[in-house]
Amino acid sequence: MDLQKTFERFPDIFNPHLIEYINNELASPARFWHGLFHHNMMLKTNELLFDNDETLALATVFHDLVYNPLSFDNEAESARIATMCLWTMPYNDDVISLIHCSRTHQYKNDLEKKFCYLDLEIFSRPINLYKIYAFGIRNEYNFLSNEEYRRGRKEVLLNLKNQINDLFGTTINIDWEISELQNGMFDV
């Protein structure tokens, strides 16, 4: 499953204008990680592990639709767009809840845990793929000084460590990234 197949699966939601908007947003050259590859990876994992769950698929499409590293309300803005597009759908509330959950990755139920699994799955992948993610995140935050990035990124990783361990049973990639942050690997 990928974005195009998801659009085709929900023709009542995804009209040509919305498809063009979503594709343009996710293909933005400023999105080194939070773009098409990440979304398609989530949709493929949803297909393989969660029987292509409709709610998870729709939340995946919308969850990073608004992505500005300088903003703290990306998820709320993404949820607002999803609400406008899904207001007549029976799973609208669940999709919106999942989008909001992606801000902190603190899950309260099984559906939210599955969505966090999809969104954070990169933390369980082999190091060569994880490096693409880690450098992508650094590029998305290239406006920060090296010191600001090291400090902020380390805080984010430490805040995610319990969830990552609960979801995947390992924090090896977090531990690697924290170590490499301190060694200056992500300095620009």
RABEL-V78191 format. One record per run of one state. SS is the DSSP state (h for helix, s for strand, l for the rest). FROM is the first residue (numbers start at 1). TO is the last residue. If there is no record, write none. Layout:
SS_FROM_TO / SS_FROM_TO
This chain:
l_1_2 / h_3_9 / l_10_15 / h_16_26 / l_27_35 / h_36_49 / l_50_53 / h_54_63 / l_64_73 / h_74_86 / l_87_91 / h_92_101 / l_102_109 / h_110_124 / l_125_126 / h_127_140 / l_141_145 / h_146_168 / l_169_171 / h_172_182 / l_183_188
